[in-house]
Amino acid sequence: MRAAIPRSNHTMLATAIALITLPAMSWAKLYTVTSPNDAGQGTLRTILQQIPTESQGNEIIFNLPDHSRVIHLTSGEILLNKSVRIDGGKQGITLNANGKSRVIQITQNKVVTLANLTITKGYLHNYIADSDMGKTVFGAGILNYGVLTLDHVLIKDNWLIADMRPNLKSAPRKAAAALDGFNLGNLEGGGGICNKPGATLHIMNSTLNNNGIAVASGFGGGVQNAGNMIIQNSAILDNSLSAAVGWGGGIANVGQAAIINSTIAQNYVGSSGWGFNYGSGLYNGFGGKLSVSYSTIKHNLRGDEMGNSHVDWQQLFNDTEHSPAGQAWLNHTVWEHADRKFFVDLGNNYLGSDAKLGPLTDNGGPTLTFQPLPGSPLIDAGKTNCTMFVDQRGMPRSPKGRCDIGAVEVK
């Protein structure tokens, strides 16, 4: 029987954020991409090769016309083995792997910022034979071993496929039982992003949309985190997981994670046929520590064996059955029909049946949001003298009086 973690450590919310402090970088040397090709003079790959490996403070910008701001990666993933900032500027740049490879990999200890980019059409496929565990695959969009910041980045349409082993198809219960105490960082996952153990990831003002995994066993349709992670002022939308044994349609966390001022919505886990897929929106377990504050969790779906889908009562699933147990905390967050046994309630949450939210749409800011409608129980129902100064859109919250619950402030 799964039960909530006792309210024994009220400082964990702040601790989770403090553990994920990113180093400051100053960007001194400027390089300019002048060609949209994947190889040759003035291209992104060539410039990356020119940057000294151990140098710091390098920034890459783009001087390309409007009709040439898509870079098709015809020779595999972009390997970032140097500390660098890559900024697509106001017009943005798209890195498109065309369904042939991962888009980007960041190597260990490198400090990288990606800004104003679209990361798309990453694709990884692996067949795992019955007698051989084979090579596991991670992060179809981005695989991070370093220190990565994403700012105004769209990660969409990246997919990871690992064909199911016959023995796992026929004996999922045995496979699930064998995972007790197993490091999920060694399982396939992270359709959009995989953040490996020891790595640091900060996602802000960004969207992960329509990424997914279809695997025998794995976790994280949108994001797989086994390191340290902050998701801030961002939207995790329409990501999916299909597996015999799987965790987390939108996000799966077995590391340290803080989600702040963000929307987790319309993500999906398919039916495994045996009931072993958990957490359509978020999964937290195997020692993972997860704090969710000033956020909205809504309309994450679970499929059934008939091909239908319905709102999942496990939109956030905190796993206390597998060892070590996960720990999760909610604060100033909207989750309709929430199951309280999956988290510690730190207060000012809305867990009722109808938050009276408008549709998921552009309400201003860089990401889609749900805005409270007139008469919503979220309005002015938060903490007195609110300490969160802006909402997901970057709009001011009430500095005096009571702020609204969830990711959007309507005043």
Secondary structure by P-SEA (a helix, b strand, c coil): ccccccccccaaaaaaaaabbbbbbbbcbbbbbccccccccccaaaaaaaccccccbbbbbbbcccccccccccccccccccbbbbbcccbbbbbccccccccccccccbbbbbccccccbbbbbbbbcccccccccccccbbbccbbbbccccccccbbbbcccaaaaacaaaaaaaccccccccccccccbbbcccbbbbbcccccccccccccccccccbbbccbbbbcccccccccccccccccccbbbccbbbbccccccccccccccccccccccbbbccbbbbbbccccccccccccccccccccccccccccccccbbbbbbccbbbcccccccccccccccccccccccccccccccbbbbbbccccccccccccccccccccccccccccccccccccccc
